[in-house]
Amino acid sequence: MRGRSYKLAVACAGKGEITLSIVLKNTVRQTVKCDGVPLRQRLTASAAKIRIDTEGMPGATGMVAWRLDKADK
């Protein structure tokens, strides 16, 4: 995985918001609305592992899905 580029898509369906954490070399946190619209982001892996974590904000309900694909060169 190290040095490769990936396309990440994360979607939350329900109500409220979640906190999305992406850990490569450093942790990046973003707030994502649970409106079913996917957040798309390109990642370059600088480490051997990519960690993706989500946490519901108070009052949030629903479901989260994510997909990680190799990016075209």
C-alpha positions as CSV (number, residue, x, y, z in Angstrom):
1,M,0.0,0.0,0.0
2,R,2.9,2.4,0.7
3,G,3.2,5.1,-1.9
4,R,0.0,4.1,-3.8
5,S,-2.9,6.4,-4.5
6,Y,-6.5,5.5,-3.6
7,K,-10.0,6.9,-4.0
8,L,-12.1,6.8,-0.8
9,A,-15.9,7.2,-0.9
10,V,-17.8,7.5,2.5
11,A,-21.5,7.9,2.8
12,C,-23.8,8.2,5.8
13,A,-27.5,7.7,5.4
14,G,-29.9,8.7,8.2
15,K,-29.9,11.9,10.2
16,G,-27.3,14.0,12.0
17,E,-23.6,14.0,11.4
18,I,-20.6,11.7,11.9
19,T,-16.9,12.4,12.5
20,L,-14.8,10.6,9.9
21,S,-11.1,9.9,10.9
22,I,-8.6,8.8,8.3
23,V,-5.2,7.8,9.7
24,L,-2.3,7.6,7.2
25,K,0.9,9.2,8.6
26,N,-1.2,11.7,10.5
27,T,-4.9,11.7,11.5
28,V,-7.3,13.8,9.5
29,R,-10.8,14.3,10.9
30,Q,-13.9,15.6,8.9
31,T,-17.5,16.1,9.7
32,V,-19.8,14.2,7.3
33,K,-23.6,14.9,7.1
34,C,-25.9,11.8,7.1
35,D,-27.7,12.9,4.0
36,G,-26.7,9.9,1.8
37,V,-24.3,12.0,-0.4
38,P,-20.9,10.4,-0.6
39,L,-17.8,12.3,0.4
40,R,-15.0,11.5,-2.1
41,Q,-11.4,11.9,-1.4
42,R,-8.1,10.9,-3.0
43,L,-5.5,9.5,-0.6
44,T,-1.8,8.7,-1.0
45,A,-0.7,6.0,1.4
46,S,2.6,7.0,3.1
47,A,2.3,4.1,5.5
48,A,1.7,0.4,5.2
49,K,-1.8,0.7,6.7
50,I,-4.8,3.1,6.2
51,R,-7.2,3.3,9.2
52,I,-10.7,4.6,8.6
53,D,-13.0,5.2,11.6
54,T,-16.3,6.9,12.2
55,E,-18.1,8.1,15.3
56,G,-21.7,9.4,15.4
57,M,-22.2,12.9,16.8
58,P,-24.9,13.3,19.5
59,G,-28.4,12.5,18.1
60,A,-27.1,10.9,14.9
61,T,-28.8,7.8,13.6
62,G,-28.3,5.7,10.5
63,M,-25.7,3.7,8.7
64,V,-22.2,4.4,7.3
65,A,-20.5,2.7,4.3
66,W,-17.2,3.3,2.7
67,R,-15.3,2.0,-0.3
68,L,-11.5,2.2,-1.1
69,D,-10.4,1.7,-4.7
70,K,-6.9,2.0,-6.3
71,A,-6.7,5.3,-8.2
72,D,-5.9,5.3,-11.9
73,K,-2.4,6.6,-12.6
